[in-house]
Each structure stands twice: as structure tokens, then as C-alpha cells.
Amino acid sequence: MLSSRPYLARALYEWLLDNGHTPYIVVDAEREGVNVPRQSVQNGQIVLNIAPSAVRDLYIENAAVTFGARFSGQPMEVIVPMEALIALYARENGVGMVFGHEPVMPEAETSKGNDTQSEGDDDRPALESVETQDDEEASGTESESDDAPRTKGRPSLRVVK
């Protein structure tokens, strides 16, 4: 599965703007691929204002947050890989989210030309369709034939181990 961090970051950013707040991000400046003004890094981190009035061409993509900004009058292209994004919050009240270490998400299992199930798959529950008893059977009367298809009642699911 893809990381949820970029999706949450985009949603939080829009939410903060919709509520009239100024979005700030906290960045781990020591991570590989980070391009931020080094003179403003403190304790390996930097806090950046990403409000529309402070930056230009802001993109919060799945791989990174990128934007242009001016620091001490000098233009700079800022690049923050998603793994380096520590938090996104509102300057006014601190409401937002701190992103912890995400668990390793399982990749979609692909069979490499082998359609057989592995031995461990036998232990997993499975669903199967079953017919419920119709009204006559429920009241104790026998149906005409057990082989005849049932026309009454609703199908249901049960877990089979």
C-alpha cells in the first residue's frame, strides 16, 4: 500500500486554509533529499510557513512537498521528501498532526506464475454462500426434495475455517 502521509498532509493543508489558519510544516532537515535553507535549521529540524502568501508553486505530491520561497531575499526551491515531513499544524493554535513512523505496509501479493496457494493460506477464514431455510422448513415441514433448487429465502454468508 502507498503511504498515507501525503494524503493526510494534503487534507490537513486544505482544512487549515478553509478555517483561515496559517499552515506550517516541521521538517527533518537531516534526511536525504531535503533542500531547505541550512542557516535556519535548529537541532536538525526546520519549521516552514507554507501558506499561499508565503510560497509559490506549492505541490504536495506523494513523493515530496515542493515549493519556491525567498529566504533573506534569496529565492530558493524547497524540497521536502515525504519521509522528512514530521508535522503539519496551524500557527495560530497548534492544531494539526505529527506524523510518526509508519508501519511497513504489505505490498500487493503477486504470484510469479504460480496459482497454487501457499500452505499458510489454509488457515485463513473464507466466505461461502449458503442458503437459508425457507418458511416451510423453518416451521418443521419437509420440503419436496433436497435436490430441488430453493426459491424462497435469502442467501447468507458464513465464515468457514
C-alpha positions in Angstrom: 0.0 0.0 0.0 1.1 3.6 -0.5 2.0 5.8 2.4 -1.0 7.7 3.9 1.2 10.7 4.8 0.9 12.7 1.6 -2.9 12.2 1.5 -3.2 13.3 5.2 -0.9 16.2 4.5 -3.0 17.5 1.6 -6.2 17.1 3.6 -4.8 18.9 6.6 -3.4 21.7 4.4 -6.8 22.3 2.8 -8.6 22.1 6.1 -6.3 24.6 7.8 -6.7 27.1 4.9 -10.5 26.6 4.8 -10.5 27.5 8.5 -8.5 30.7 8.0 -5.3 29.3 9.6 -1.6 29.5 8.6 -0.2 26.1 7.8 3.3 25.4 9.0 5.4 22.2 8.4 8.2 20.7 10.6 10.9 19.1 8.5 13.7 16.7 9.5 16.5 18.6 7.7 18.9 15.7 8.2 17.1 13.3 5.8 18.5 12.6 2.4 17.0 14.7 -0.4 15.9 17.6 1.8 16.6 21.0 0.3 15.9 23.8 2.9 17.8 26.9 4.0 20.5 25.4 6.2 21.0 28.7 8.1 17.6 28.2 9.7 18.0 24.6 10.7 18.0 24.1 14.5 18.5 20.7 16.2 18.2 19.0 12.8 14.8 20.5 12.1 13.2 23.5 10.4 9.8 25.0 10.6 8.4 26.5 7.4 5.4 28.6 6.6 3.6 27.1 3.6 0.7 29.5 3.4 -0.2 30.6 -0.2 1.0 34.1 0.7 4.5 32.8 1.8 5.3 30.4 -1.0 4.7 29.9 -4.8 4.1 26.8 -6.8 3.3 24.6 -3.8 2.9 20.9 -4.6 2.1 18.3 -2.0 2.7 15.2 -4.0 3.1 11.5 -3.0 6.9 11.7 -3.1 7.6 15.2 -1.7 6.4 18.7 -0.8 8.0 21.2 -3.1 7.7 25.0 -3.4 9.5 28.2 -4.1 10.2 30.7 -1.4 12.5 33.6 -0.5 14.9 33.4 2.5 16.8 36.5 3.4 15.8 37.9 0.0 17.3 34.9 -1.9 14.9 32.7 -4.0 15.1 29.0 -3.3 13.4 25.8 -4.4 12.5 23.9 -1.3 12.2 20.1 -1.5 10.9 18.0 1.4 10.6 14.3 0.8 7.5 12.8 2.5 9.7 10.7 4.8 11.2 14.0 6.1 7.8 15.6 6.9 7.4 15.5 10.7 4.3 17.6 11.3 1.8 19.9 9.7 0.0 22.4 12.0 -1.7 25.8 12.3 0.5 28.6 13.6 -2.5 30.2 15.4 -3.4 27.3 17.7 -1.1 24.4 17.1 -3.9 22.2 15.7 -2.6 19.7 13.2 -0.9 16.4 13.1 2.5 14.9 13.9 3.5 12.1 11.6 5.0 9.2 13.4 6.9 6.3 11.8 4.5 4.5 9.5 4.4 0.7 9.8 5.7 -1.2 6.8 2.6 -1.7 4.6 2.2 -5.1 2.9 2.7 -5.0 -0.8 0.1 -6.5 -3.0 0.9 -10.1 -3.3 1.7 -11.1 -6.8 2.0 -14.7 -7.9 5.0 -15.3 -10.1 3.3 -17.8 -12.5 2.2 -19.9 -9.6 -1.5 -20.0 -9.0 -1.4 -22.5 -6.1 -2.0 -21.3 -2.6 0.8 -21.4 0.0 0.4 -23.7 3.0 -0.3 -20.8 5.3 -3.4 -19.8 3.3 -5.3 -22.8 4.5 -5.5 -21.3 8.0 -7.2 -18.1 6.7 -11.0 -17.8 7.0 -13.0 -17.8 3.8 -16.6 -16.8 2.9 -19.0 -19.1 1.2 -22.6 -18.6 0.1 -25.2 -20.7 2.0 -29.0 -20.9 1.5 -31.2 -20.2 4.5 -34.2 -22.5 5.3 -37.4 -21.3 3.7 -40.5 -20.7 5.8 -41.8 -24.3 5.4 -38.6 -25.9 6.6 -38.4 -23.5 9.5 -41.9 -24.5 10.7 -40.9 -28.2 10.7 -42.4 -29.4 7.4 -40.2 -31.3 5.0 -39.6 -29.8 1.5 -40.4 -31.9 -1.6 -36.8 -32.7 -2.5 -33.4 -31.8 -1.0 -32.0 -31.7 -4.6 -34.6 -29.2 -5.9 -33.4 -25.6 -6.0 -34.7 -23.4 -3.3 -36.7 -20.4 -4.4 -37.6 -18.9 -1.1 -35.4 -17.3 1.5 -32.4 -15.1 1.2 -28.8 -16.3 0.7 -26.4 -15.5 3.6 -22.7 -15.8 4.3 -20.9 -17.7 6.9 -17.2 -17.9 7.8 -15.7 -21.3 7.1 -12.3 -22.2 8.6 
